[in-house]
Amino acid sequence: MQSLTAQTSSLETVAHIIQLALTPVFLLSGIAALLNVFSTRLGRVADQVDAVSARLDAEMNPGESAYRHQLAYLRHRSRVLDAAVILGAVGGTATSGATLTLFLGAIRNSGAGLLLFCLFGAAILCTIGALGCFCYEMLLASRGLRARAQRHGG
C-alpha cells in the first residue's frame, strides 16, 4: 500500500511539473505568431522598397526626389520591425529558457526560482517591447498611408 501511495504521489508531482512547464509554451506559441506577423510586414516593406527603388532608378533627376524621402521612411519602418523581431526572438528564447529551467529544477530538485523568475520576466518584458515596436510601426504605416492619400487628393 505504501508503494502505491508513493507512486501516485510521484505521478502527481510529475504531472504538476508538466503543467507548469506547459504554461510558458503557450506564451512561446503567441510569440511565434507575433514573429510571423512581423516577418510578413517586413516582407511587405521590402516589396515597397523594391518598387520605390525601381521608380527612383527610372527617374531623370533623382536629386531631391520624393522617392528618396519615401525610402528613408521605409528604412525607418524596417528598423522598427527589426527591433520588434529581435525583442520577440529574445522573448521566445527567454520563454524556452524558463521552460528548461522548470524541467531542470524539477529534475535536480533545486531552487531555480530566481533564474525562472528572471527568464520568464525577461520573456514578458521582451514581448511587451516587441508589441510596442509593432504598434509604433503600425502607426508609421498608417501615417504614411494617410499622407499618400492626402497627396492624391483623398
C-alpha positions in Angstrom: 0.0 0.0 0.0 2.9 2.3 0.8 4.4 1.7 -2.6 1.1 2.6 -4.4 0.8 5.9 -2.4 4.4 6.8 -3.3 3.8 6.0 -7.0 0.6 8.1 -7.0 2.4 11.0 -5.3 5.3 10.8 -7.7 2.9 10.7 -10.7 1.1 13.7 -9.3 4.4 15.6 -8.9 5.4 14.8 -12.5 2.0 15.8 -13.8 2.3 19.1 -11.9 5.7 19.8 -13.3 4.5 19.2 -16.8 1.5 21.5 -16.3 3.9 24.2 -15.0 6.2 23.7 -17.9 3.4 23.9 -20.5 2.4 27.4 -19.3 5.4 29.1 -20.9 4.9 27.1 -24.1 1.6 28.9 -24.6 3.5 32.2 -24.4 6.0 30.8 -26.9 3.2 30.0 -29.3 1.9 33.5 -29.1 5.4 34.9 -29.6 5.8 32.7 -32.7 2.6 34.0 -34.1 3.8 37.6 -33.5 7.1 36.9 -35.2 5.1 35.6 -38.2 3.2 38.8 -38.4 6.4 40.9 -38.0 8.0 38.9 -40.8 5.1 39.3 -43.1 5.1 43.1 -42.5 8.8 43.3 -43.1 8.3 41.4 -46.4 5.7 44.0 -47.4 8.1 46.8 -46.5 10.8 45.1 -48.6 8.5 44.9 -51.6 7.7 48.6 -51.3 11.4 49.4 -51.1 12.0 47.4 -54.3 9.1 49.3 -56.1 10.3 52.7 -54.9 13.9 52.0 -55.8 12.9 50.9 -59.3 11.0 54.2 -59.7 13.9 56.2 -58.3 16.3 54.4 -60.8 14.0 55.3 -63.7 13.7 59.0 -62.6 15.6 61.5 -64.7 16.5 63.9 -61.8 16.8 61.8 -58.7 18.5 64.5 -56.6 15.7 65.7 -54.2 13.1 63.2 -55.2 10.1 62.3 -53.2 11.2 58.7 -53.7 14.2 59.4 -51.5 12.0 60.5 -48.7 9.8 57.5 -49.1 12.9 55.2 -49.0 14.0 56.9 -45.7 10.6 56.4 -44.3 10.6 52.7 -45.3 14.0 52.3 -43.8 12.7 53.7 -40.5 9.8 51.3 -40.6 12.1 48.3 -41.3 14.3 49.3 -38.4 11.3 49.4 -36.0 10.2 46.0 -37.3 13.8 44.7 -36.9 13.6 45.8 -33.2 10.3 44.0 -32.8 11.7 40.8 -34.3 14.8 40.9 -32.1 12.7 41.5 -29.0 10.3 38.8 -30.0 13.1 36.3 -30.6 14.8 37.2 -27.2 11.4 36.8 -25.6 11.0 33.4 -27.2 14.4 32.4 -26.1 13.8 33.5 -22.5 10.5 31.6 -22.5 12.3 28.5 -23.7 14.9 29.0 -21.0 12.1 29.3 -18.4 10.6 26.1 -19.6 14.0 24.4 -19.5 14.6 25.8 -16.0 11.4 24.3 -14.8 12.3 20.9 -16.1 15.9 21.0 -14.8 14.9 22.5 -11.5 12.4 19.6 -11.0 15.0 17.0 -12.0 17.7 18.4 -9.8 15.1 19.3 -7.1 16.9 22.6 -6.7 15.8 26.1 -6.0 15.9 27.5 -9.5 13.2 30.0 -8.7 15.2 33.1 -9.1 16.5 32.0 -12.6 13.0 31.0 -13.6 11.6 34.4 -12.4 14.3 36.3 -14.3 13.8 34.3 -17.5 10.0 34.5 -17.5 10.2 38.2 -16.6 12.6 38.8 -19.5 10.3 37.0 -21.8 7.3 39.1 -20.7 9.3 42.4 -21.0 10.7 41.5 -24.4 7.2 40.6 -25.6 5.9 43.9 -24.3 8.7 45.7 -26.1 8.1 43.7 -29.3 4.4 44.7 -29.2 5.4 48.3 -28.6 7.6 48.3 -31.6 4.9 46.7 -33.7 2.4 49.3 -32.6 4.9 52.1 -33.5 5.5 50.5 -36.9 1.7 50.3 -37.4 1.4 54.0 -36.6 4.2 54.8 -39.1 2.4 52.7 -41.8 -0.9 54.4 -41.2 0.6 57.8 -41.1 2.3 57.1 -44.5 -1.0 55.8 -45.9 -2.8 59.0 -44.8 0.0 61.2 -46.3 -0.2 59.3 -49.6 -4.0 59.6 -49.7 -3.8 63.3 -49.0 -1.2 63.9 -51.8 -3.5 62.2 -54.2 -6.5 64.3 -53.2 -8.3 61.8 -50.9 
